[in-house]
Amino acid sequence: MPLKQIRIELARDHDFPEGNRNCGYEFVAPLDVTGRMDPDEWRQARHACSVTRFWEGQKPELGHLVRKPGGKWAFHYDVFGDESDDETGYRFGHEKFVVGEYVSILEHDDKMRTFKVVSVDNS
C-alpha cells in the first residue's frame, strides 16, 4: 500500500471565519482503500511518516506521525523531544482522509481546531 501525502487546511472557526489556507498540515501516512489510517502499514513505514505544520506568520514545524498508547494518532515534533508539544488527531483512526472531509486536531495550545482535507496524493 503506497504512502499518501495529505494536506489539510484550517476550516472556518471564530478566529478565521473564512478558514485559512495558510494554516494547516502536510503529512505522509498509509491509508487503506477507504481512506482511513492503516496502523499495520504505519508500523512498517513509520520512519517515512513525516509532518510539516505550517501556520501563517510562523516558521514551519517538522515532526512525525506517531501512535500513542490506546491507538491515538498524533503529530510529534522532534525539536522538543518530549510529548508536551504533541498534537493529537481527534478520532483519526475512524476518520476518512479524502478530499472534502473534515478532521479535528487538539493542538499544542489546547485548542481543538477543524481542518479540511484539500489533497491526498501518492507520496
Kinemage of the C-alpha trace (Angstrom):
@kinemage 1
@onewidth
@group {chain A} dominant
@subgroup {mainchain}
@vectorlist {calphas} color= white
{ca met a 1} P 0.000 0.000 0.000
{ca pro a 2} L 1.607 3.301 -1.028
{ca leu a 3} L 2.025 6.118 1.429
{ca lys a 4} L -0.108 9.191 0.831
{ca gln a 5} L 0.820 12.866 1.012
{ca ile a 6} L -2.112 14.581 2.742
{ca arg a 7} L -2.732 18.324 3.024
{ca ile a 8} L -5.272 19.712 5.450
{ca glu a 9} L -6.067 23.413 5.841
{ca leu a 10} L -7.778 25.315 8.628
{ca ala a 11} L -11.551 25.331 8.269
{ca arg a 12} L -13.826 28.127 9.472
{ca asp a 13} L -13.700 28.982 13.169
{ca his a 14} L -14.203 32.065 15.338
{ca asp a 15} L -10.609 33.242 14.752
{ca phe a 16} L -10.800 32.621 10.987
{ca pro a 17} L -14.432 32.968 9.786
{ca glu a 18} L -13.382 32.083 6.217
{ca gly a 19} L -10.833 29.465 7.224
{ca asn a 20} L -7.209 29.928 6.231
{ca arg a 21} L -5.344 28.038 3.541
{ca asn a 22} L -2.039 29.298 5.020
{ca cys a 23} L -2.597 27.374 8.257
{ca gly a 24} L -2.533 23.601 8.322
{ca tyr a 25} L -0.540 20.430 7.956
{ca glu a 26} L 1.073 18.368 5.240
{ca phe a 27} L 1.846 14.828 6.292
{ca val a 28} L 2.645 11.378 4.972
{ca ala a 29} L 0.522 8.455 6.151
{ca pro a 30} L -0.527 4.999 4.994
{ca leu a 31} L -4.229 4.909 4.145
{ca asp a 32} L -6.344 1.864 3.424
{ca val a 33} L -8.693 1.684 0.415
{ca thr a 34} L -11.397 3.600 2.331
{ca gly a 35} L -9.039 6.475 3.196
{ca arg a 36} L -8.540 5.519 6.840
{ca met a 37} L -5.169 5.348 8.620
{ca asp a 38} L -3.654 1.865 8.467
{ca pro a 39} L -1.772 1.087 11.709
{ca asp a 40} L -0.175 -2.098 10.368
{ca glu a 41} L 1.279 -0.284 7.373
{ca trp a 42} L 2.356 2.586 9.619
{ca arg a 43} L 4.415 0.177 11.754
{ca gln a 44} L 6.297 -0.885 8.620
{ca ala a 45} L 6.888 2.645 7.293
{ca arg a 46} L 6.743 4.919 10.334
{ca his a 47} L 10.188 6.388 9.583
{ca ala a 48} L 8.689 7.894 6.386
{ca cys a 49} L 5.539 9.292 8.054
{ca ser a 50} L 6.583 12.908 8.450
{ca val a 51} L 4.551 16.042 9.153
{ca thr a 52} L 5.035 19.730 8.479
{ca arg a 53} L 2.853 22.165 10.396
{ca phe a 54} L 2.561 25.457 8.525
{ca trp a 55} L 0.975 28.483 10.139
{ca glu a 56} L 0.778 31.979 8.739
{ca gly a 57} L 3.443 34.205 10.300
{ca gln a 58} L 5.314 31.299 11.943
{ca lys a 59} L 8.189 29.041 10.981
{ca pro a 60} L 7.135 25.569 9.820
{ca glu a 61} L 7.372 22.833 12.458
{ca leu a 62} L 8.711 19.436 11.401
{ca gly a 63} L 7.898 16.134 13.026
{ca his a 64} L 6.433 12.660 12.625
{ca leu a 65} L 3.099 10.898 12.703
{ca val a 66} L 3.058 8.671 15.803
{ca arg a 67} L 0.672 6.280 17.522
{ca lys a 68} L 0.170 6.752 21.226
{ca pro a 69} L -0.996 4.240 23.802
{ca gly a 70} L -4.635 3.396 23.239
{ca gly a 71} L -4.271 3.772 19.475
{ca lys a 72} L -4.484 7.568 19.241
{ca trp a 73} L -2.667 9.229 16.348
{ca ala a 74} L -0.605 12.357 16.964
{ca phe a 75} L 1.931 14.657 15.382
{ca his a 76} L 5.154 14.649 17.394
{ca tyr a 77} L 7.632 17.435 16.789
{ca asp a 78} L 11.238 16.331 17.011
{ca val a 79} L 12.664 19.649 18.156
{ca phe a 80} L 11.476 19.388 21.743
{ca gly a 81} L 11.890 15.650 22.267
{ca asp a 82} L 9.003 15.315 24.711
{ca glu a 83} L 5.264 14.864 24.346
{ca ser a 84} L 4.250 18.334 25.567
{ca asp a 85} L 4.129 19.640 22.005
{ca asp a 86} L 2.293 16.639 20.514
{ca glu a 87} L -0.885 17.446 18.636
{ca thr a 88} L -3.477 14.699 18.799
{ca gly a 89} L -5.874 13.893 15.994
{ca tyr a 90} L -9.455 13.609 17.204
{ca arg a 91} L -10.686 10.159 16.167
{ca phe a 92} L -8.050 9.955 13.402
{ca gly a 93} L -8.377 6.170 13.483
{ca his a 94} L -12.013 6.463 12.374
{ca glu a 95} L -11.812 9.446 10.037
{ca lys a 96} L -11.565 9.188 6.262
{ca phe a 97} L -8.789 11.225 4.709
{ca val a 98} L -10.447 12.018 1.404
{ca val a 99} L -10.728 15.403 -0.286
{ca gly a 100} L -13.581 17.447 1.136
{ca glu a 101} L -13.788 15.672 4.508
{ca tyr a 102} L -13.125 17.444 7.805
{ca val a 103} L -10.859 16.301 10.649
{ca ser a 104} L -10.052 17.834 14.040
{ca ile a 105} L -6.766 18.210 15.888
{ca leu a 106} L -6.116 19.121 19.510
{ca glu a 107} L -3.188 21.466 19.030
{ca his a 108} L -0.381 22.114 21.494
{ca asp a 109} L -2.149 25.286 22.709
{ca asp a 110} L -5.018 23.008 23.871
{ca lys a 111} L -7.390 24.326 21.206
{ca met a 112} L -9.382 21.870 19.144
{ca arg a 113} L -9.385 23.058 15.545
{ca thr a 114} L -11.099 21.680 12.457
{ca phe a 115} L -9.293 21.222 9.153
{ca lys a 116} L -10.479 20.365 5.675
{ca val a 117} L -8.719 17.687 3.620
{ca val a 118} L -7.695 19.506 0.428
{ca ser a 119} L -5.426 16.927 -1.219
{ca val a 120} L -4.430 13.268 -0.963
{ca asp a 121} L -1.681 12.181 -3.346
{ca asn a 122} L 0.733 9.285 -3.668
{ca ser a 123} L 3.892 10.051 -1.741
